[in-house]
Amino acid sequence: MNRTTTHRGIVYSAKGGAAASQPLAVSAALKILEAGGSFIDAGIALSAVISVVEPGASGLGGDLFLVTHEAKSRENLAFNGSGEAPHQATRDAFDNEIPLHGYKAATVPGVVAGWFAAHERYGKLSFAHILAPAIDYAENGFPANEGFIGRMKWHLQQFPDTTLFHDLGISHELQLGEIVKNPDLAWTLKEIVKGGRDAFHKGSIAQKIIDGTDDWFNSSDLEKHTTRVSAPLSIKYRDFHVHGNPPPTQGMILMEQLLIANQFEKSSMSQADWLHMQVEAKKMAFTDRNAIIADPEIVPVDVQSILNPEHIALRAKEIDMAKANNRSESPAEGSDTTYFLVADSDGNAVSWIQSVFHGFGSSWVVPGTGMILNNRLTGFNLDPASPNFIAPGKRPAHTLQAFTVTHPDGSLKYVGGTPGANVQVQTNFQLVTGLIDEGMSVQEVAEAPRWMHLSDPSTSAVNEAIKGVLSIESRFGDEVINELKSRGHEVVVLPEYGHASSVQVLEVLPTGAFAFGSDPRAEGHAAGI
């Protein structure tokens, strides 16, 4: 396996840039940076454009989480832009399960409020300037690419009775390059320019949400929503510090996996040993996550009990290097998400992830807004014994998480992340260890072969002890794959680039210049100015 050969070159820039899964969104970010906008101005522009051109993954009706780094102060912040369960979202509102589709699957959308919370701290340009590219694409159209058409076909195959695309004004099967417009979403974005955050949470847009959902959301639900801004969850890994999103996200999994890996010395291990250890660390971290993850404002969530040295040492000792543990707890899989990153000429950077949860979220459009609501309520548990039990005003456990890495002096080293539901924390684990332990470049780590350990697809059980499947790209080679099989892993071999991730990575070089890497598994790219 030759890790020095890549399909794409590293993008170098001294003035900033962006990396994302959609080229038009990257272009929008660059325009804002070239106009003197900050990393957050460009991030909001990218977020808005991708909400127009990639609605199957994220949009104004969903959530966002950020990890920011301000170069001058060396301050790192975590933004929690997830929404609360509305006033009617009680256990009694559902039978045996929360519906996948329809407005009763949705929490309060948090993206727009998240924009304004980040802009208040770091913004330079007006929202009229920042949202202009997204408004143009919504109003005048954009050409449908393979990703847009593929998501649409898959959704129609799975849910042939959906009215989603009709409600978005799409009445037929799209052809590559066909122009797609969403005038209702253009109206929504224009209302945000005119009325700011209040337009969405108190004004014209809020009223459409209330009227369209038969009081599933009321004015209080929307007005009370806030974006939480706090210190990130941070740990020391080798000689660096890794920062991520605290609960209710599962960012704690990344931190626990890394701390367990910190107990092992990569240089003394074979590749099969290293992969085996990583997979076993993943299983333990997910088990610990399931036991405590919830909204920390409602339920005590003692992350430090999981990340303390004694617990980590115990978990490391529990790993049997000769045998796979095939009785681990696995949470429900499946979501669609957008990850991207932006850096500006001042050295500031943001690791940004947003989502409507499952593909096309609730598959339901708020009338008159062009906006698809999330189905994040399905992230709750209907068992009263669960810390993640559903309740009005509570935020569900989230798969979304992003990361940054800093030097001991607090200066920025890496920014990275990926979409992929429960694959996110597994992929980010491999990114951090690939960069730090294996010395890969940002493009090498974006393209490197990857593994993912997920629930057995033959069962729909949630939070039950079930056997997991280790899916691993063929580029690891037969020798490594056969060795993992011999240790008891149930292995499924994926195509060379068949892993469910879309990585974007940034490195700050010793010169202060940026190096960007982007995953060829997705249609997007990295670009600098």
Secondary structure as UniProt FT lines:
FT   TURN            3..4
FT   STRAND          11..13
FT   STRAND          17..20
FT   HELIX           23..34
FT   TURN            35..36
FT   HELIX           39..53
FT   TURN            55..57
FT   TURN            60..61
FT   STRAND          63..70
FT   TURN            71..74
FT   STRAND          75..81
FT   TURN            87..88
FT   HELIX           91..93
FT   HELIX           103..105
FT   HELIX           111..122
FT   HELIX           127..130
FT   HELIX           132..140
FT   STRAND          142..143
FT   HELIX           146..158
FT   TURN            160..161
FT   HELIX           164..167
FT   TURN            168..169
FT   TURN            176..177
FT   STRAND          179..180
FT   HELIX           183..201
FT   HELIX           204..212
FT   TURN            213..215
FT   HELIX           219..224
FT   STRAND          228..230
FT   STRAND          233..237
FT   TURN            238..239
FT   STRAND          240..244
FT   TURN            247..248
FT   HELIX           251..261
FT   TURN            262..263
FT   HELIX           266..268
FT   HELIX           271..292
FT   TURN            296..298
FT   HELIX           303..307
FT   HELIX           309..318
FT   TURN            321..322
FT   STRAND          328..330
FT   STRAND          336..343
FT   TURN            345..346
FT   STRAND          349..357
FT   TURN            359..362
FT   STRAND          365..366
FT   TURN            367..370
FT   STRAND          371..372
FT   HELIX           376..379
FT   TURN            384..385
FT   TURN            387..388
FT   TURN            392..393
FT   STRAND          403..406
FT   TURN            408..409
FT   STRAND          412..417
FT   TURN            421..422
FT   HELIX           423..436
FT   HELIX           442..447
FT   STRAND          451..455
FT   TURN            457..458
FT   STRAND          464..466
FT   STRAND          468..473
FT   HELIX           474..476
FT   HELIX           478..486
FT   TURN            487..488
FT   STRAND          491..494
FT   TURN            496..497
FT   STRAND          504..508
FT   TURN            510..511
FT   STRAND          514..518
FT   TURN            520..521
FT   STRAND          525..528
//
